Amino acid sequence: MPVFDFRTEVPVPASEAFSWHARPGAFLRLSPPWDRVEVLHARGGIEDGARLVFRVGSPPLAVEWVAVHRGYEEGRRFVDVQESGPFARWVHEHVFEDAGPGRSVVVDRIDYALPFGAAGEFFGGPFVRRSLARLFRHRGSVTAGDLARHAPYVGLPPLRIAITGASGLVGTQLAAFLTTGGHEVLRVARGRIDHEALEGLDAVVHLAGENIAGGRWTEERKAEILASRVNGTKRLAEGLAALREPPAVFLCASAIGFYGDRDEERVEEDATPGAGFLAKVARAWEGATSPAEAGGIRTVNMRFGVILTSRGGALAKMLIPFKLGAGGPIGDGRQGFSWIALDDAIYAIHHLIRNDELRGPVNVVAPDPLPQREFARALGRALRRPAVIPLPAAVVKALFGQMGEELLLGGQFVEPAALRRSGFTWSAPRLDEALAR
């Protein structure tokens, strides 16, 4: 029967690498962004007898997979076995081996068989081997990357962190990253904040807010967007400041829309605010955090660029037209496109929690802003598709109105000056690296 082996070197002892896999959130962090994976039922963790039922893919082609665990050896080994699913046989052994001071190797060994015997292997074997290689390159990259971010703090007490918007694109992965690092995460439901439950926390990360690209910007819609960010943020900031034991740090999402449309100007955190609705929202949004800062809480306004991941958001919406060969520059394509890979957005939030010197506005972007037309070309190259069909400015304005003018035709070349000065390192500092994930 075929056997697939993959080895990942990680910058922590084997015991810590094992613990990372045993904690809640590991399965989510290791699930590939190109496949929809939904956990249907879970009983236990990775100990013997634990059971996980999940669905891979989208209907009508989704496949249900039932895995049970056995062979558990604390700090060294565990095995998951397919009880039912797409393979005739699947036994996945995870082994953790020390490889020198502060380093170890994670070994993934899979003994598998395809349905229909020799015929299944003949027709499906090459595809499965390529798919496994791609999957475990992703898993190895995430495992090594996450453990490297947690490594400097191994041995310190775990943190208690609240997240609003924890079910969103960033919040879901952030919660998984933090729990695999051993931290306790309190997921706060939108609109139902129990301030007393926030007593004694180490950090609060505020990500909740109305989707700005959910429809045309009517006056009613703009009022909803503004209120969802300003009112909720102000209530939260005031509530945190009034606590007997307030958190050490309050991190609130904002956006690079603060700078407005800046043509070819390069902007850092000390730049003046721009014009337009997005700039108005960002100014008011950041201003709503002032009660927390006045109450002595270190407050950070995270000005996010476009977060790139095929899990969702802007990139996921672009993939279909680009895969069909219908992608290309928007307008003249000269507008600035400032972006960041999803994992780097998560790592930046963790860095901001841990770095006591950072406060106020922080640009959460990669160090490689570029014109939108260059982004379109890079995405086309990554998908091996042409990217030459433009979306004229007149069409954008007709279809999307003010939203299109500000979100698609406007842009900024934003520099991550505060992150760079603080020593933050990016796992995907270049666009081609981010698009390859």
Secondary structure in CASP SS format (residue, H / E / C, confidence):
PFRMAT SS
TARGET T0000
AUTHOR 0000-0000-0000
METHOD secondary structure of the structure
MODEL  1
M C 1.00
P C 1.00
V E 1.00
F E 1.00
D E 1.00
F E 1.00
R E 1.00
T E 1.00
E E 1.00
V E 1.00
P C 1.00
V C 1.00
P C 1.00
A H 1.00
S H 1.00
E H 1.00
A H 1.00
F H 1.00
S H 1.00
W H 1.00
H H 1.00
A H 1.00
R C 1.00
P C 1.00
G C 1.00
A H 1.00
F H 1.00
L H 1.00
R H 1.00
L H 1.00
S C 1.00
P C 1.00
P C 1.00
W C 1.00
D C 1.00
R C 1.00
V E 1.00
E E 1.00
V E 1.00
L E 1.00
H E 1.00
A E 1.00
R E 1.00
G C 1.00
G C 1.00
I C 1.00
E C 1.00
D C 1.00
G C 1.00
A C 1.00
R E 1.00
L E 1.00
V E 1.00
F E 1.00
R E 1.00
V E 1.00
G C 1.00
S C 1.00
P C 1.00
P C 1.00
L C 1.00
A C 1.00
V E 1.00
E E 1.00
W E 1.00
V E 1.00
A E 1.00
V E 1.00
H E 1.00
R E 1.00
G E 1.00
Y E 1.00
E E 1.00
E C 1.00
G C 1.00
R C 1.00
R E 1.00
F E 1.00
V E 1.00
D E 1.00
V E 1.00
Q E 1.00
E E 1.00
S E 1.00
G C 1.00
P C 1.00
F C 1.00
A C 1.00
R E 1.00
W E 1.00
V E 1.00
H E 1.00
E E 1.00
H E 1.00
V E 1.00
F E 1.00
E E 1.00
D E 1.00
A C 1.00
G C 1.00
P C 1.00
G C 1.00
R C 1.00
S E 1.00
V E 1.00
V E 1.00
V E 1.00
D E 1.00
R E 1.00
I E 1.00
D E 1.00
Y E 1.00
A E 1.00
L C 1.00
P C 1.00
F C 1.00
G H 1.00
A H 1.00
A H 1.00
G H 1.00
E H 1.00
F H 1.00
F H 1.00
G H 1.00
G H 1.00
P H 1.00
F H 1.00
V H 1.00
R H 1.00
R H 1.00
S H 1.00
L H 1.00
A H 1.00
R H 1.00
L H 1.00
F H 1.00
R H 1.00
H H 1.00
R H 1.00
G H 1.00
S H 1.00
V H 1.00
T H 1.00
A H 1.00
G H 1.00
D H 1.00
L H 1.00
A H 1.00
R H 1.00
H H 1.00
A H 1.00
P H 1.00
Y H 1.00
V C 1.00
G C 1.00
L C 1.00
P C 1.00
P C 1.00
L C 1.00
R E 1.00
I E 1.00
A E 1.00
I E 1.00
T E 1.00
G C 1.00
A C 1.00
S C 1.00
G C 1.00
L H 1.00
V H 1.00
G H 1.00
T H 1.00
Q H 1.00
L H 1.00
A H 1.00
A H 1.00
F H 1.00
L H 1.00
T H 1.00
T H 1.00
G C 1.00
G C 1.00
H C 1.00
E E 1.00
V E 1.00
L E 1.00
R E 1.00
V E 1.00
A C 1.00
R C 1.00
G C 1.00
R C 1.00
I C 1.00
D C 1.00
H H 1.00
E H 1.00
A H 1.00
L H 1.00
E C 1.00
G C 1.00
L C 1.00
D C 1.00
A E 1.00
V E 1.00
V E 1.00
H E 1.00
L C 1.00
A C 1.00
G C 1.00
E C 1.00
N C 1.00
I C 1.00
A C 1.00
G C 1.00
G C 1.00
R C 1.00
W C 1.00
T C 1.00
E H 1.00
E H 1.00
R H 1.00
K H 1.00
A H 1.00
E H 1.00
I H 1.00
L H 1.00
A H 1.00
S H 1.00
R H 1.00
V H 1.00
N H 1.00
G H 1.00
T H 1.00
K H 1.00
R H 1.00
L H 1.00
A H 1.00
E H 1.00
G H 1.00
L H 1.00
A H 1.00
A C 1.00
L C 1.00
R C 1.00
E C 1.00
P C 1.00
P C 1.00
A C 1.00
V E 1.00
F E 1.00
L E 1.00
C E 1.00
A E 1.00
S E 1.00
A E 1.00
I H 1.00
G H 1.00
F H 1.00
Y H 1.00
G C 1.00
D C 1.00
R C 1.00
D C 1.00
E C 1.00
E C 1.00
R E 1.00
V E 1.00
E C 1.00
E C 1.00
D C 1.00
A C 1.00
T C 1.00
P C 1.00
G C 1.00
A C 1.00
G C 1.00
F H 1.00
L H 1.00
A H 1.00
K H 1.00
V H 1.00
A H 1.00
R H 1.00
A H 1.00
W H 1.00
E H 1.00
G H 1.00
A C 1.00
T C 1.00
S H 1.00
P H 1.00
A H 1.00
E H 1.00
A H 1.00
G C 1.00
G C 1.00
I C 1.00
R E 1.00
T E 1.00
V E 1.00
N E 1.00
M E 1.00
R E 1.00
F E 1.00
G C 1.00
V E 1.00
I E 1.00
L E 1.00
T C 1.00
S C 1.00
R C 1.00
G C 1.00
G H 1.00
A H 1.00
L H 1.00
A H 1.00
K H 1.00
M H 1.00
L H 1.00
I H 1.00
P H 1.00
F H 1.00
K H 1.00
L C 1.00
G C 1.00
A C 1.00
G C 1.00
G C 1.00
P C 1.00
I E 1.00
G C 1.00
D C 1.00
G C 1.00
R C 1.00
Q C 1.00
G E 1.00
F E 1.00
S C 1.00
W E 1.00
I E 1.00
A E 1.00
L H 1.00
D H 1.00
D H 1.00
A H 1.00
I H 1.00
Y H 1.00
A H 1.00
I H 1.00
H H 1.00
H H 1.00
L H 1.00
I H 1.00
R H 1.00
N C 1.00
D C 1.00
E C 1.00
L C 1.00
R C 1.00
G E 1.00
P E 1.00
V E 1.00
N E 1.00
V E 1.00
V C 1.00
A C 1.00
P C 1.00
D C 1.00
P C 1.00
L E 1.00
P E 1.00
Q H 1.00
R H 1.00
E H 1.00
F H 1.00
A H 1.00
R H 1.00
A H 1.00
L H 1.00
G H 1.00
R H 1.00
A H 1.00
L H 1.00
R C 1.00
R C 1.00
P C 1.00
A C 1.00
V C 1.00
I C 1.00
P C 1.00
L E 1.00
P C 1.00
A H 1.00
A H 1.00
V H 1.00
V H 1.00
K H 1.00
A H 1.00
L H 1.00
F H 1.00
G H 1.00
Q H 1.00
M H 1.00
G H 1.00
E H 1.00
E H 1.00
L H 1.00
L H 1.00
L H 1.00
G C 1.00
G C 1.00
Q C 1.00
F E 1.00
V E 1.00
E C 1.00
P C 1.00
A H 1.00
A H 1.00
L H 1.00
R H 1.00
R H 1.00
S C 1.00
G C 1.00
F C 1.00
T C 1.00
W C 1.00
S C 1.00
A C 1.00
P C 1.00
R C 1.00
L H 1.00
D H 1.00
E H 1.00
A H 1.00
L H 1.00
A C 1.00
R C 1.00
END
